[in-house]
Amino acid sequence: CVCVCVCVCIFREDSLSPEDEKEAKKSKEEGAKNKNKLELHDSFRGECTLTYEETTLSLLAKQPGGPDTNTSDFSLDNPCAMARANRHVLSSQALGLETAQLLLQQGQDPFTRQPIAAIIPAVSLADRDNFRVVAEIVNNVFMGGRRLTLPGFMVYLATMDDMHCSAAMAGGADEDSSFRRLLAYMMDQVLDNVKTTPDFSEFGVKVPIMEAATSFFAAKDSSAQMLPVRKVFSHLSVLARALHRRKALKTVQIVAVMRRSLIKTLISAALWRAKERGEEKKNEDKNELIEVSKTDSSNDKTATQYDRTNEASKTDAKNENSKVCDKKNQKEKKFGIEGLHMELDSMFFSKIECECIPIKGSGRVATTLDEVVHAVFGSSRAMIASQLCEEIKRLEYALGLEQGRGLMTPEEATLLCVVMRNCKENWLVGTEVMVEKLVSSNAVLKKMWNCGGSSANDQKTMVTSRDVLAAIEARFEGYFPEPQKHSEKKVPLFITPFGPSVYRCACGVWFGDPKQPINDEILEKMKKARNVHFQNVYGSDANGYPTAKSSHYSLHRVVQQVLSPKGSFGKATVRNDPMVQAVAAKLVKKAKGNFYIEKVRAKIEEVIDSYLACRKRGMREPGDERGGKTGGSKDIYSFETRAKMEQDLLLDAISADIE
């Protein structure tokens, strides 16, 4: 036996079951007799990095960043996910036990010049005394001295796994690396001798971690399939690599669980994005694009910083009002369900007009899984996305899968995002509820959930680029086919600020004679002729208004709302980019009609220009003191009012021509 110096610190007792209390009492009594004594039988022996002697090896350890680094609720629920936070704790040099003791007394790692907190010997944990000594070291180093043995050992396991995986990826296929064999031995001691329950909960019969992980990943019935993925992806990755290294399960079984975990992770990230302003958005004012000053910027500091950066970069803002509206637009694009949709659309389509309107026929498939992950997580969580991408690559390498495609192909990941993008369900729900809804709503996604992966067991790719493109473009199906000759005509422009012509269509068809005196019969005939024509060429409703699937859209009404005299652009007489962005954003929100067309921006600009031309002429507008409230009195928007205003203009023009 050899004596080992251990850091002594005060720690609290866990709440123990009666059986554990007896075991702890017995261990305490026996430990008092042989404190800090190690049994070196079955220990790992190798060459010391400093002395080159063949001896029992150990690792130097220093304290993590703080005593509470690994004791948060998240850390205790997912201890194996804490490897990144503890990468610096263990030394990457294998030292003889006696040499390590001398360095511990000196207090400094000779390789890094960092202070040493403890040494962890590579001894068998099957021996009770060894287990007690190493457990105390692990708790002191990783858990701030608290007696949290199971999570402490799992953080320790994850830290060694991180080092083992990094060494493997750096050293290629050299499995005989002395340092890697040392790490494998120490990990196996934890896996085979530290006990937990089969579902990693607080209740149940205790079994070794290895046995628990095997049953945890091997669940076959659908009700139990969700159990493993309740842990985060990085936590499960550690167990997955251990199962593969020990050949405890087939690769296809491990991949199946990790694919589910990745699907759940992406859905969870999308939910986070949707909920980021979800509660706030339920109470937002209907005139949010106009009354932007009411926005509470304190709701999200990251959003405020992002908005300020983008606002400062705008060179085409003409006045303070346009800057405020632009800031609102930028915030809208990056937060809430609309922000999620826009981020995904920018990945799905190669052509995006006004930064928010995808163009039909420009669908594309993500070329890498990383691209999908970053699109779902968004710019505000780019670092987390990068960490997940790194973890995916490490897992694929360890499992021997094709890099970037083995766990989930870009096609499969893009399809998952399409299903999320098209989901009409309430997003203010829990992750598991949303996972079940999405998986059950799509046959291909359900197959992805239940299958071991495109690359596992040489399976053929389940999802092709053609499948994904069809799913992306499916949202544009069912729109009314506007006749080509009609669609080639110029977009109807504002005749007055109250709308386009009621006498004539842009294609040249007349609905009435402006020279005729207006009466109820004439108005009814004009209205009927106009509505029938719009139904024939646009697929509008019985009143000539856009529908969800009509070929025309609410462009004129949206322009009226955005340019309202009481809004941010109430005094503007020259079109600017924030105006166009605001109109486009409102069109997307209304989601009526087919505006997913080439050159939609040009059409928006033409209509805005025609409205501003009316303003320059001093015409009465909806929303000014002469025009009533926007969207208020029906008389202001009535067919009769519009007809009389337009008739006066036409007759004046005719008189001018005669003169």
Stockholm file with secondary structure:
# STOCKHOLM 1.0

chainA/1-659         CVCVCVCVCIFREDSLSPEDEKEAKKSKEEGAKNKNKLELHDSFRGECTLTYEETTLSLLAKQPGGPDTNTSDFSLDNPCAMARANRHVLSSQALGLETAQLLLQQGQDPFTRQPIAAIIPAVSLADRDNFRVVAEIVNNVFMGGRRLTLPGFMVYLATMDDMHCSAAMAGGADEDSSFRRLLAYMMDQVLDNVKTTPDFSEFGVKVPIMEAATSFFAAKDSSAQMLPVRKVFSHLSVLARALHRRKALKTVQIVAVMRRSLIKTLISAALWRAKERGEEKKNEDKNELIEVSKTDSSNDKTATQYDRTNEASKTDAKNENSKVCDKKNQKEKKFGIEGLHMELDSMFFSKIECECIPIKGSGRVATTLDEVVHAVFGSSRAMIASQLCEEIKRLEYALGLEQGRGLMTPEEATLLCVVMRNCKENWLVGTEVMVEKLVSSNAVLKKMWNCGGSSANDQKTMVTSRDVLAAIEARFEGYFPEPQKHSEKKVPLFITPFGPSVYRCACGVWFGDPKQPINDEILEKMKKARNVHFQNVYGSDANGYPTAKSSHYSLHRVVQQVLSPKGSFGKATVRNDPMVQAVAAKLVKKAKGNFYIEKVRAKIEEVIDSYLACRKRGMREPGDERGGKTGGSKDIYSFETRAKMEQDLLLDAISADIE
#=GR chainA/1-659 SS CEECCCCCCCCCCCCCCHHHHHHHHHHHHHHHHSTTEECCTTCCEEECTTTCCEEEEEEEECCCSSTTTTCSHHHHHSGGGGTGGGTTTBCSSCEEHHHHHHHHHHTBCTTTCCBCCEEEECCCTTSHHHHHHHHHHHHHHHSTTCCCHHHHHHHHHHHHHHHHHHHHHHHTTCTTCHHHHHHHHHHHHHHHHSEECTTSSSSSCCEEHHHHHHHHHTCCSHHHHTTGGGSCHHHHHHHHHHHHHTTCSCHHHHHHHHHHHHHHHHHHHHHHHHHTTHHHHTTCCTTTTTCGGGCCGGGCHHHHHHHHHHHHHCSCCCSHHHHHHHHHHHHHHHSHHHHHHHHHHHHHBSCEETTTEECTTCBCCCSSHHHHHHHHHCGGGHHHHHHHHHHHHHHHHHHTCCTTTSSSCHHHHHHHHHHHHTCCSCSSSCHHHHHHHHHHHCHHHHHHHHSCCSSGGGCCCSSCHHHHHHHHHGGGTTCCCCCHHHHTSCCCCEEETTEECSSBCTTSCBSSCTTSCCCHHHHHHHHHHHHHHHHHHHCCCTTSCCCTTCSSCSHHHHHHHHTCTTSTTTTCCSCCHHHHHHHHHHHHHHCCSCCCSTTHHHHHHHHHHHHHHHHHTTCCCTTSTTTCCTTCCHHHHCHHHHHHHHHHHHHHHHHHHHC
#=GC SS_cons         CEECCCCCCCCCCCCCCHHHHHHHHHHHHHHHHSTTEECCTTCCEEECTTTCCEEEEEEEECCCSSTTTTCSHHHHHSGGGGTGGGTTTBCSSCEEHHHHHHHHHHTBCTTTCCBCCEEEECCCTTSHHHHHHHHHHHHHHHSTTCCCHHHHHHHHHHHHHHHHHHHHHHHTTCTTCHHHHHHHHHHHHHHHHSEECTTSSSSSCCEEHHHHHHHHHTCCSHHHHTTGGGSCHHHHHHHHHHHHHTTCSCHHHHHHHHHHHHHHHHHHHHHHHHHTTHHHHTTCCTTTTTCGGGCCGGGCHHHHHHHHHHHHHCSCCCSHHHHHHHHHHHHHHHSHHHHHHHHHHHHHBSCEETTTEECTTCBCCCSSHHHHHHHHHCGGGHHHHHHHHHHHHHHHHHHTCCTTTSSSCHHHHHHHHHHHHTCCSCSSSCHHHHHHHHHHHCHHHHHHHHSCCSSGGGCCCSSCHHHHHHHHHGGGTTCCCCCHHHHTSCCCCEEETTEECSSBCTTSCBSSCTTSCCCHHHHHHHHHHHHHHHHHHHCCCTTSCCCTTCSSCSHHHHHHHHTCTTSTTTTCCSCCHHHHHHHHHHHHHHCCSCCCSTTHHHHHHHHHHHHHHHHHTTCCCTTSTTTCCTTCCHHHHCHHHHHHHHHHHHHHHHHHHHC
//
